[in-house]
Amino acid sequence: MSLLDRRVLIVLGKGGVGRTTVTAAIGLAAVQRGRRGLLVEVASQHRLARLFGEQPEGFEEVPLHPGLAGLSIDPQRALEEYLTRTIRVRVLAERLAEGRALGYVAAAAPGLREMVTLGKVWGLTEERTREGERRHELVVVDAPATGHGIAMLRAPRTFQELARLGRIQEEARAVAELVADRSLTGLVLVTTPEEMPVTETVDALSRLRELGLDAATVVVNGLYPALFSEQEEGALRRVGSRDDTAEAAARAALSHIARRGDQEEQVARLAAVADVPRVELPFLFTPAVDTEALLTLADLLGPALEAIP
């Protein structure tokens, strides 16, 4: 069983490291291996759909690529659905879902939206076709930025401890167990090979362990390619100033070499403290990330993720 055989992959990472891009590429990698995939956002921003050139307006499932769909979960709407489902007096549930009342409920129970959102994700994995097959064999979640993402993972356990009895406690326990089950759920951390993102990734790994959770892999995104040998670097440093074009090209090449060197240092720092499988993705020198770019990353991610148990 590989990482792509899980039912849910939750992708975490600092803002700006390409978390949404990696989420989309993972979904495409799964589709390339014959799995029906669903990409899920939990922040109502529709960033995943826009990567595929779609402009959805609501919160309904939309096709993104053959075998791959997308869905943006509105936490407020998910909470309304939860209240309607769990409160047996429908009129009371509808009243709570109206206006300010829902805000009071959420404020009185911090983390409730996060727990309900995770429950919604797991509900998606249970949806069936008319033939009885799972509609989505793999759900890939673009989680909020690291701090909020970890808070979302912590929420079911918090409610499990607070609500000692009743339906909320039962649902919280079920969601917490699903998140912690490595045969069902995989946690993917995304970083770039830079000091601050790597530091935050190391901290996130520690915080996950405190929750009893382990990351399945760390994806290092945006690595510059190693284009020059040591001998070629030496030759570039000897380029004189008689030819302005040659000198400018040499400076650009040396800047690339320096950037790659800095990145290698950060990857080494991450490897020294994080005993977690690592996948490296190249920096794509493209004007924008489109479906073609995502397929390029998927081609690289697929074999690497398949090798992770």
ZINOR-V734118 format. One record per pair of residues at least 24 apart in sequence whose C-alpha atoms are under 7 Angstrom apart, sorted by the first residue. I is the first residue (numbers start at 1). J is the second residue. Records with the same first field share a line. If there is no record, write none. Layout:
I=J / J
This chain:
1=309
2=305 / 306 / 307 / 308 / 309
3=186 / 305 / 306 / 308 / 309
4=30 / 305 / 306
6=138 / 183 / 184 / 185 / 186
7=125 / 137 / 138 / 139 / 184 / 185
8=138 / 139 / 140 / 184 / 185 / 186
9=139 / 140 / 141 / 185 / 186 / 187 / 188
10=140 / 141 / 142 / 143 / 186 / 187 / 188
11=141 / 142 / 143 / 187 / 188 / 189
12=143 / 144 / 145 / 146 / 149 / 188 / 189 / 190
13=145 / 146 / 189 / 190 / 191
14=145 / 146 / 191 / 197
15=145
17=190 / 191 / 192 / 221
18=221
19=142 / 190
20=48 / 142
23=140 / 142
24=48 / 294
25=294 / 295 / 297 / 298
26=298 / 301
27=68 / 140
28=295 / 298
29=298 / 299 / 301 / 302
31=67 / 68
35=137 / 138
36=67 / 68 / 136 / 137 / 138
37=67 / 68 / 69 / 136 / 137 / 138 / 139
38=68 / 69 / 70 / 136 / 138 / 139 / 140
39=69 / 70 / 71 / 139 / 140 / 141
40=70 / 71 / 72 / 139 / 140 / 141 / 142
41=71 / 72 / 73 / 141 / 142 / 143
42=72 / 73 / 74 / 75 / 142 / 143
43=73 / 74 / 144
44=72 / 73 / 74
46=72
51=289 / 290 / 291
52=290 / 291
75=113 / 117
78=116 / 117
79=113 / 116
82=116
111=155
114=152 / 155
115=152 / 155 / 156
119=175
180=213
186=215 / 216
187=215 / 216
188=215 / 216 / 217 / 218
189=215 / 217 / 218 / 219
190=218 / 219 / 220 / 221
191=219 / 220 / 221
192=220 / 221 / 222
193=220 / 223 / 263 / 266 / 267
194=263 / 266
195=266
198=266 / 270
202=274
216=276 / 277
217=276 / 277 / 278
218=276 / 277 / 278 / 279
219=278 / 279 / 280
220=279 / 280 / 281
221=280 / 281 / 282 / 283
222=281 / 282 / 283
223=263 / 281 / 282 / 283
224=260 / 282 / 283
225=282
226=260
279=304
